[in-house]
Amino acid sequence: MRFRIRHTTTDRYRRPVTLGTHRLLLTPRGDHDLRLLARELECEPEADLEWMLDVFGNIVATALFAEPACELVIAADILIEQLASEWPVFRIAPGAHSYPFSYSDDEAADLGALLCPIHDDENGALILWAKGFVLASPTDTLSLLKDIDAGITGAVAYRTRDEEGTQSPLRMLSLGSGSCRDIAALFIDAVRHLGFGARAVSGHLFDPDTTNGGSGGTHAWAEVYLPSAGWIAFDPTHQRVGSANLIPTAVGRCNGRVMPVTGGYVGSADDFAQMQVSVLVQPA
């Protein structure tokens, strides 16, 4: 299925400011089930764009601005084709069918920090919560991950949250609610405490039948690495497994490393007036 994505970020200032370097993660990652067919990225005022791949293979555009501005518009128009199955079959290595299992030495070395929880776990509360999903030992690995993916919304509810940053998992469990990036962060740290390699994903969701979690807009979810099967998408906000209708633009160790647009300006704090983000994802 083909999708067209239009992502526009508009920053407004009360007076002309000097725009700093902006890091843009707006181009979807091509892989075996997603093909990038066309890409346009425009900035107003005009920017000098430098392209690179970061350590995770994300397509990064660095925008350099030469003139002051009262308004900054960053607009991406993307055409992709997604081939992901609605009902995927994961070919997990026999030795990893049952949990607990051990990654090979090479896999553990390559996963590195993706095995380490990001947030503090005061008094072991989060690992205790995560272990509550392990009903037997050994148990089926994929079933365990699916149980955590589906069970998170029994502990926390989705809510739109415009504040910057990501809530810690313990705060999430305390408050009982959070955004999709908060829910993904809770899932990631929970499965890392159980020994899984996991990473954060940002991108877009297309699902006309779903009203929970910003369908058709920006979205955050997680991926877990299982031997032979590779990286498997888990979307705990919608209790889904697999990449169908998920369009990744960046992966990283944590949500803070995969934000679509980051950058600043030279001026006083009250120079900043407003930010608006508009996203449209539709079949092409």
Disulfide bonds with the S-S distance in Angstrom:
none
